[in-house]
Amino acid sequence: MRSSRGGQTMVTESNNIVQQRKQKFGNMVQQQLSDHPNEEEYATRISNTSDHAAIPANHDPRSPRMSSEINTPSWDVAPSWDQSAASPIPTNHSSPLSRSPWSSHHVEMEKDNYSYTGLMGSLFREEGHIYSLAASRDLLYTGSDSKNIRVWKNQKEFSGFKSNSGLVKAIIIAGERIFTGHQDGKIRVWKVSAKDPSIHKRIGTLPTMKACIKSSIKPSNYVEVRRNHNVVWIRHFDAISSLSLSEDKNFLYSASWDKTIKVWRVSNSKCLESIKAHDDAVNAVVAGFDGLVFSGSADGSVKVWRRELQGKGTKHFFSQNLLKQECAITALAVDPSATILYCGSSDGLVNFWDREKLCHGGILRGHKLAVLCLATAGNLVFTGSADTNICVWKREEGEHICLSVLTGHSGPVKCLAVEEERGPTIGADGHCVLYSGSLDKSVKIWRVSPQPAHVQQQQTQQEDRRIGLINPEFSINS
């Protein structure tokens, strides 16, 4: 089209605009393609790990922020790597991961002492920090700033797989699928091989490349994330901080520092909804009971969202604010019986609410610094803190008592995972195995008894008498 004046100039300008749009679209496609390399890379075990590779200049080693308005705490920053200091530790040749920077340490304990609470072993990492854990049966998945996910069995390296970008912020297991949330704002989906359980193949990335391209065509699908910068609404543009599955395992929730929660359908990897949840970074999300979803943010609030199915999709509506405070919310957890919601915050306190009418049940006070992670098993609650300790709480008739304080980490406890212990005690006294990941570069394995310390001591003495280690003629105070 030409104008009566300066027609040639208008044609040139129009061509330039079209060219810029094509270039912008091409860059977006190229970015998506770069995250979908040859899948054969992910169908095999790691032979040469990237743990000691130099970190790109644009690498951002932040962990979940406490607030965007304050300076980042010392436990929230991963220092840059010094490649020259790395020296791989030799490992068993049977390990699928050669040149592993990990080493394992076992603690001897009496096999028949079922009342034992304490350390069972440790996994030490030569470089970097542990950011995420997930346990399933006898397998433990660990995520770190190496971009690798390692799989452990009986405290030995069993397998491993890697992503090509984004340190691993969250891991969640759904049957044969494993979802990992990353610093680059993407969710990667993995599947365990049916023929060889040590092989994990990446089967997708959320959002999918097809979905991104389809969404990019309509201008209405773009949202402004900062001045002069728009992205399609189905993408997180900042780090993913937390993942959670709905009760029926049909929906996946992802929380991000971009202040949103996104809802994904597990069956087809489609993003159904993006919730503008908070005024600051969303640090935690957990799907709870009665179709409710809970979110906690650096803005100091805990919000409740109600899920309603609408045709083939779903819609979440804001229900209520459970908490509004100055301190950042750092962790959320719902107990297995789905009756209580727990909330950890940067002031070291753990608030909890009962399912009935979501009334406030009380506060657990056991830490001097921020509570960074929570885990539950049966009627036990575990709280990990920046004070390097783990508190074990037991809930009985609405009251919580602190059974023990697990000490041993030299850095903040960043993540927890728990599994019920298999053996003669399962279903009887509720023993469990607790895994704790710390910024001291270690994962520790604990055995936890649901009995208070004085009961454990009495049970141990009774067991010793049974096997003849203590002469019954003498009392313990004699």
C-alpha positions as CSV (number, residue, x, y, z in Angstrom):
1,M,0.0,0.0,0.0
2,R,1.3,3.4,-0.9
3,S,0.3,6.9,0.2
4,S,0.2,10.0,-1.9
5,R,3.2,11.4,0.0
6,G,6.3,9.5,1.0
7,G,4.7,6.3,-0.2
8,Q,8.0,4.5,-0.5
9,T,8.9,5.4,3.0
10,M,5.6,3.9,4.3
11,V,6.3,0.6,2.5
12,T,9.8,0.4,3.9
13,E,8.5,1.0,7.4
14,S,5.8,-1.6,7.0
15,N,8.3,-4.1,5.8
16,N,10.5,-3.4,8.7
17,I,7.7,-4.0,11.2
18,V,6.8,-7.3,9.5
19,Q,10.4,-8.3,9.6
20,Q,10.8,-7.5,13.3
21,R,7.7,-9.5,14.1
22,K,9.0,-12.5,12.1
23,Q,12.4,-12.2,13.9
24,K,10.7,-12.0,17.3
25,F,8.5,-15.1,16.5
26,G,11.6,-16.9,15.2
27,N,13.5,-16.2,18.4
28,M,10.7,-17.6,20.5
29,V,10.5,-20.8,18.4
30,Q,14.3,-21.2,18.6
31,Q,14.1,-20.8,22.4
32,Q,11.5,-23.5,22.6
33,L,13.5,-25.8,20.3
34,S,16.6,-25.3,22.4
35,D,14.7,-26.9,25.3
36,H,13.7,-30.0,23.3
37,P,17.0,-31.6,22.3
38,N,17.4,-35.1,20.9
39,E,15.4,-37.3,23.3
40,E,18.0,-40.0,23.0
41,E,20.2,-38.0,25.4
42,Y,17.6,-38.5,28.1
43,A,16.9,-42.2,27.4
44,T,20.4,-43.2,28.7
45,R,22.0,-42.9,32.1
46,I,24.5,-40.2,32.7
47,S,28.0,-41.3,31.8
48,N,29.8,-37.9,32.1
49,T,28.0,-35.7,34.7
50,S,27.9,-32.0,34.3
51,D,28.5,-31.4,38.0
52,H,31.9,-29.9,37.4
53,A,31.1,-28.0,34.3
54,A,31.5,-24.2,34.3
55,I,28.3,-22.4,35.1
56,P,27.0,-20.0,32.4
57,A,27.5,-16.3,33.0
58,N,23.7,-15.7,33.2
59,H,23.2,-18.4,35.9
60,D,21.1,-17.3,38.8
61,P,21.7,-19.4,41.9
62,R,18.9,-17.9,44.0
63,S,16.8,-20.1,46.1
64,P,13.2,-19.3,47.1
65,R,13.2,-15.6,48.1
66,M,11.9,-14.4,51.4
67,S,10.8,-11.1,50.0
68,S,11.5,-9.1,46.9
69,E,11.8,-5.9,49.0
70,I,14.6,-7.1,51.4
71,N,18.1,-8.3,51.1
72,T,18.5,-12.0,50.5
73,P,19.3,-14.0,53.6
74,S,22.6,-15.8,53.8
75,W,20.9,-19.2,53.7
76,D,19.1,-18.2,50.5
77,V,22.1,-17.7,48.3
78,A,24.2,-20.4,46.6
79,P,27.8,-19.2,46.2
80,S,29.4,-19.5,42.8
81,W,31.3,-22.6,42.0
82,D,35.1,-22.8,41.9
83,Q,35.8,-25.3,39.1
84,S,39.4,-25.6,40.1
85,A,38.4,-26.9,43.5
86,A,36.5,-29.8,42.1
87,S,38.1,-33.3,42.4
88,P,35.7,-36.2,41.7
89,I,35.4,-38.8,44.4
90,P,35.9,-42.4,43.2
91,T,32.8,-44.5,43.6
92,N,31.7,-48.1,43.1
93,H,32.1,-49.1,39.5
94,S,28.5,-50.6,39.6
95,S,27.1,-47.0,39.9
96,P,25.5,-45.8,36.7
97,L,27.0,-42.4,37.4
98,S,30.7,-42.3,36.7
99,R,32.9,-39.5,38.1
100,S,30.3,-38.8,40.8
101,P,31.0,-35.9,43.2
102,W,29.0,-37.8,45.9
103,S,30.1,-40.0,48.7
104,S,28.1,-42.1,51.2
105,H,28.5,-42.7,54.9
106,H,26.6,-45.3,56.9
107,V,25.9,-45.3,60.6
108,E,25.9,-48.6,62.4
109,M,22.7,-49.3,64.4
110,E,21.2,-52.3,66.1
111,K,18.8,-53.9,63.7
112,D,16.5,-55.1,66.5
113,N,16.3,-51.7,68.2
114,Y,12.9,-50.6,66.8
115,S,12.6,-47.6,69.2
116,Y,15.7,-46.0,67.7
117,T,15.5,-42.4,66.6
118,G,18.6,-40.9,65.0
119,L,21.0,-40.8,62.1
120,M,21.2,-43.8,59.7
121,G,23.5,-42.4,57.1
122,S,24.6,-39.4,55.1
123,L,25.2,-38.5,51.4
124,F,27.8,-35.9,50.9
125,R,28.1,-33.7,47.8
126,E,31.5,-32.2,46.9
127,E,30.1,-29.1,45.4
128,G,26.8,-27.2,45.3
129,H,23.7,-27.3,47.5
130,I,20.6,-29.6,47.8
131,Y,17.4,-27.8,46.8
132,S,14.8,-30.6,46.5
133,L,14.0,-34.2,47.5
134,A,11.4,-36.8,46.8
135,A,11.0,-40.3,48.1
136,S,9.1,-43.2,46.6
137,R,9.2,-46.7,48.1
138,D,12.9,-47.5,48.3
139,L,14.1,-44.8,46.0
140,L,15.3,-41.2,46.8
141,Y,15.5,-38.4,44.2
142,T,17.8,-35.5,44.9
143,G,17.9,-32.2,43.0
144,S,20.7,-29.7,43.2
145,D,22.2,-26.7,41.4
146,S,24.1,-29.1,39.1
147,K,20.9,-29.5,37.0
148,N,21.1,-33.2,37.6
149,I,18.5,-35.4,39.4
150,R,20.1,-38.3,41.1
151,V,18.4,-41.5,42.2
152,W,19.4,-43.4,45.3
153,K,18.6,-46.9,46.5
154,N,19.8,-48.2,49.9
155,Q,22.1,-45.1,50.2
156,K,23.9,-46.1,46.9
157,E,23.7,-44.3,43.5
158,F,21.1,-46.2,41.5
159,S,20.5,-43.9,38.5
160,G,20.4,-40.3,37.4
161,F,19.2,-38.0,34.7
162,K,19.8,-34.3,33.7
163,S,18.1,-31.3,32.3
164,N,19.9,-29.0,29.9
165,S,19.1,-25.9,32.0
166,G,17.7,-24.7,35.2
167,L,18.7,-25.9,38.7
168,V,16.2,-28.3,40.2
169,K,13.9,-26.4,42.7
170,A,11.1,-29.0,43.2
171,I,10.5,-32.7,42.5
172,I,7.2,-34.6,42.7
173,I,6.5,-38.2,41.8
174,A,3.2,-39.3,40.2
175,G,3.3,-43.1,39.6
176,E,5.8,-43.7,36.7
177,R,6.1,-40.0,36.0
178,I,8.4,-37.5,37.7
179,F,7.8,-33.8,37.5
180,T,10.7,-31.4,38.2
181,G,10.4,-27.7,38.6
182,H,13.4,-25.5,37.6
183,Q,15.0,-22.1,38.0
184,D,14.4,-21.3,34.4
185,G,10.6,-21.4,35.0
186,K,10.0,-24.7,33.2
187,I,8.6,-28.0,34.3
188,R,10.1,-31.1,32.9
189,V,8.4,-34.5,32.8
190,W,10.2,-37.8,33.0
191,K,9.1,-41.4,32.8
192,V,10.7,-44.5,34.3
193,S,11.5,-47.2,31.7
194,A,9.3,-50.3,32.0
195,K,12.2,-52.5,31.0
196,D,14.9,-50.9,33.1
197,P,13.8,-48.9,36.2
198,S,17.3,-47.2,36.3
199,I,16.5,-45.4,33.0
200,H,14.5,-42.2,33.0
201,K,13.4,-40.7,29.8
202,R,12.3,-37.1,29.4
203,I,8.9,-37.1,27.7
204,G,8.0,-33.5,27.7
205,T,8.3,-29.9,29.0
206,L,5.6,-27.7,30.4
207,P,4.5,-25.7,28.6
208,T,5.0,-27.7,25.4
209,M,6.6,-26.2,22.4
210,K,3.3,-26.7,20.4
211,A,1.3,-24.9,23.1
212,C,3.7,-22.0,23.2
213,I,3.6,-21.5,19.4
214,K,-0.2,-21.8,19.3
215,S,-0.6,-19.3,22.1
216,S,1.9,-16.8,20.6
217,I,-0.3,-16.3,17.5
218,K,-3.1,-14.4,19.4
219,P,-2.0,-11.0,20.9
220,S,-4.7,-11.5,23.7
221,N,-2.6,-14.5,25.0
222,Y,0.2,-12.2,26.1
223,V,0.5,-10.6,29.5
224,E,2.8,-7.8,30.6
225,V,5.3,-9.1,33.2
226,R,7.4,-6.0,33.4
227,R,7.7,-2.7,31.5
228,N,8.0,-3.4,27.7
229,H,8.2,-7.1,28.2
230,N,5.3,-9.5,27.4
231,V,5.1,-13.3,27.5
232,V,2.3,-15.8,26.8
233,W,0.2,-16.5,29.9
234,I,0.9,-20.2,29.9
235,R,4.6,-19.7,30.7
236,H,6.2,-18.9,34.1
237,F,8.7,-16.1,33.5
238,D,10.5,-16.6,36.8
239,A,11.8,-19.6,38.9
240,I,9.4,-22.3,39.9
241,S,9.4,-22.7,43.7
242,S,6.9,-25.5,44.4
243,L,4.9,-28.3,42.8
244,S,1.8,-30.1,44.1
245,L,-0.7,-32.7,42.7
246,S,-4.4,-32.6,43.3
247,E,-6.1,-35.3,45.4
248,D,-7.2,-37.2,42.4
249,K,-3.8,-36.8,40.7
250,N,-5.5,-35.2,37.7
251,F,-4.1,-31.7,38.1
252,L,-0.6,-30.4,38.7
253,Y,-0.1,-27.0,40.4
254,S,3.1,-25.0,40.0
255,A,4.0,-21.9,42.1
256,S,6.5,-19.4,40.9
257,W,8.4,-16.3,41.9
258,D,6.4,-14.5,39.1
259,K,3.5,-14.3,41.7
260,T,1.3,-16.8,39.9
261,I,0.1,-20.3,40.2
262,K,-0.5,-22.3,37.1
263,V,-2.8,-25.3,36.8
264,W,-1.9,-28.2,34.4
265,R,-3.9,-31.2,33.3
266,V,-1.6,-34.2,33.9
267,S,-3.1,-36.4,31.1
268,N,-2.3,-34.0,28.2
269,S,0.2,-31.5,29.7
270,K,-2.2,-28.6,29.0
271,C,-2.1,-25.4,31.0
272,L,-5.7,-24.8,32.0
273,E,-5.4,-21.7,34.1
274,S,-3.0,-19.0,35.4
275,I,-3.9,-17.6,38.8
276,K,-2.6,-14.2,39.8
277,A,-2.2,-15.3,43.4
278,H,-0.1,-12.9,45.4
279,D,1.6,-9.5,45.5
280,D,5.1,-11.1,45.8
281,A,6.8,-14.3,45.0
282,V,4.8,-17.5,45.7
283,N,7.0,-19.7,47.8
284,A,4.6,-22.7,48.3
285,V,1.5,-24.3,46.9
286,V,-0.3,-27.4,48.2
287,A,-3.5,-29.1,47.0
288,G,-5.5,-29.9,50.1
289,F,-8.9,-31.3,51.0
290,D,-12.4,-30.7,49.7
291,G,-11.1,-29.3,46.4
292,L,-9.2,-26.6,48.1
293,V,-5.7,-25.3,47.2
294,F,-3.5,-23.3,49.5
295,S,-0.7,-20.9,48.6
296,G,1.9,-19.1,50.6
297,S,3.9,-16.1,49.6
298,A,6.7,-13.7,50.4
299,D,4.0,-11.1,50.9
300,G,3.2,-12.8,54.2
301,S,-0.2,-14.2,53.3
302,V,-1.7,-17.7,53.1
303,K,-4.6,-17.9,50.7
304,V,-7.3,-20.5,50.0
305,W,-8.5,-21.2,46.5
306,R,-11.6,-23.2,45.7
307,R,-11.5,-25.4,42.5
308,E,-14.6,-25.8,40.4
309,L,-14.8,-27.9,37.2
310,Q,-16.2,-26.1,34.2
311,G,-16.8,-28.3,31.2
312,K,-13.5,-29.8,30.2
313,G,-11.6,-27.2,32.1
314,T,-11.3,-25.9,35.7
315,K,-11.6,-22.6,37.4
316,H,-10.2,-21.5,40.8
317,F,-11.8,-18.8,42.9
318,F,-10.3,-17.0,45.8
319,S,-12.0,-18.2,49.0
320,Q,-10.3,-16.5,52.0
321,N,-7.1,-15.3,53.6
322,L,-5.9,-17.6,56.4
323,L,-3.0,-15.5,57.5
324,K,-1.6,-12.0,56.8
325,Q,1.7,-11.0,58.5
326,E,4.9,-9.2,57.9
327,C,7.1,-12.3,57.8
328,A,7.3,-14.3,54.5
329,I,5.6,-17.6,54.2
330,T,8.2,-20.2,53.3
331,A,6.5,-23.7,53.3
332,L,3.2,-25.4,53.4
333,A,2.1,-29.0,54.0
334,V,-1.1,-31.0,54.5
335,D,-1.0,-34.1,56.7
336,P,-1.8,-37.5,55.1
337,S,-5.2,-37.7,56.7
338,A,-6.0,-34.3,55.1
339,T,-7.2,-32.8,58.3
340,I,-4.6,-30.1,59.1
341,L,-2.7,-27.5,57.1
342,Y,0.7,-26.5,58.3
343,C,2.5,-23.3,57.4
344,G,6.1,-22.4,58.1
345,S,7.4,-18.8,58.0
346,S,10.6,-16.8,58.1
347,D,10.1,-15.9,61.8
348,G,10.6,-19.6,62.8
349,L,7.0,-20.3,63.7
350,V,4.7,-23.0,62.3
351,N,1.0,-22.1,62.2
352,F,-1.7,-24.8,61.6
353,W,-5.4,-24.9,60.8
354,D,-8.0,-27.6,61.3
355,R,-10.0,-28.9,58.4
356,E,-13.3,-28.1,60.1
357,K,-14.2,-24.5,59.2
358,L,-10.4,-23.9,58.7
359,C,-10.1,-22.5,62.2
360,H,-6.6,-21.7,63.5
361,G,-5.4,-24.5,65.7
362,G,-2.2,-23.0,67.2
363,I,1.5,-22.4,66.7
364,L,4.5,-24.7,66.9
365,R,7.5,-22.9,68.4
366,G,10.7,-24.9,68.0
367,H,13.1,-22.9,65.8
368,K,15.2,-19.8,66.2
369,L,15.4,-19.0,62.5
370,A,13.2,-19.4,59.4
371,V,11.3,-22.6,58.8
372,L,12.3,-23.5,55.3
373,C,10.5,-26.9,54.8
374,L,7.8,-29.1,56.1
375,A,6.9,-32.8,55.8
376,T,4.2,-35.0,57.4
377,A,3.7,-38.8,57.9
378,G,0.9,-40.3,59.8
379,N,0.5,-38.1,63.0
380,L,4.1,-36.9,62.8
381,V,5.2,-33.5,61.5
382,F,8.7,-32.5,60.6
383,T,10.0,-29.0,60.4
384,G,13.4,-28.0,58.9
385,S,15.0,-24.7,59.6
386,A,17.7,-22.2,58.8
387,D,18.9,-22.9,62.4
388,T,20.2,-26.3,61.0
389,N,17.8,-28.3,63.1
390,I,14.9,-30.6,62.4
391,C,12.0,-30.8,64.9
392,V,9.9,-33.9,65.1
393,W,6.3,-33.2,66.3
394,K,3.6,-35.7,67.2
395,R,-0.1,-34.8,67.1
396,E,-2.4,-36.4,69.6
397,E,-6.0,-35.4,70.3
398,G,-5.4,-32.0,68.8
399,E,-2.2,-31.3,70.7
400,H,1.4,-31.3,69.4
401,I,4.4,-32.4,71.4
402,C,8.0,-32.2,70.3
403,L,9.4,-35.7,70.3
404,S,12.9,-34.9,69.4
405,V,15.3,-32.4,67.7
406,L,17.5,-33.9,65.1
407,T,20.9,-32.2,64.9
408,G,23.8,-32.9,62.5
409,H,23.5,-30.5,59.6
410,S,26.0,-27.7,59.6
411,G,23.9,-25.5,57.2
412,P,20.2,-24.6,56.8
413,V,17.8,-27.5,56.2
414,K,16.3,-26.7,52.8
415,C,14.1,-29.7,52.0
416,L,12.6,-32.8,53.6
417,A,11.0,-36.1,52.3
418,V,9.6,-38.9,54.4
419,E,8.6,-42.5,53.8
420,E,7.0,-45.1,56.1
421,E,9.5,-47.7,57.1
422,R,9.0,-51.1,55.6
423,G,9.5,-54.1,57.9
424,P,8.1,-55.7,61.0
425,T,7.0,-52.3,62.5
426,I,5.0,-50.9,59.7
427,G,1.4,-50.3,60.6
428,A,2.2,-51.1,64.3
429,D,4.1,-48.1,65.7
430,G,4.5,-45.9,62.7
431,H,8.3,-45.7,62.3
432,C,9.4,-43.8,59.3
433,V,12.6,-42.8,57.4
434,L,13.2,-39.1,57.0
435,Y,15.5,-37.5,54.4
436,S,16.8,-34.0,54.9
437,G,18.7,-31.9,52.3
438,S,20.8,-29.0,53.4
439,L,22.9,-26.1,52.1
440,D,25.8,-27.9,53.8
441,K,26.0,-30.1,50.6
442,S,24.6,-33.2,52.3
443,V,21.5,-35.4,52.5
444,K,21.0,-37.1,55.8
445,I,18.9,-40.2,56.4
446,W,17.1,-40.5,59.8
447,R,15.1,-43.2,61.4
448,V,12.3,-41.7,63.5
449,S,10.2,-43.4,66.2
450,P,6.8,-42.0,67.0
451,Q,7.5,-42.6,70.7
452,P,8.7,-39.8,73.1
453,A,12.4,-40.0,74.2
454,H,11.6,-41.4,77.7
455,V,9.4,-44.1,76.2
456,Q,12.1,-45.0,73.7
457,Q,14.6,-45.4,76.6
458,Q,12.3,-47.6,78.5
459,Q,11.6,-49.8,75.4
460,T,15.4,-50.1,74.8
461,Q,16.0,-51.1,78.4
462,Q,13.2,-53.8,78.2
463,E,14.7,-55.1,75.0
464,D,18.2,-55.2,76.5
465,R,16.8,-57.2,79.5
466,R,15.1,-59.6,77.1
467,I,18.4,-60.4,75.4
468,G,20.3,-60.4,78.7
469,L,22.4,-57.2,78.3
470,I,21.0,-55.8,81.6
471,N,20.9,-57.7,84.9
472,P,17.3,-57.4,86.2
473,E,18.6,-57.5,89.8
474,F,20.0,-54.0,89.4
475,S,17.9,-50.9,88.8
476,I,19.0,-48.2,86.4
477,N,19.8,-45.8,89.3
478,S,21.8,-48.3,91.3
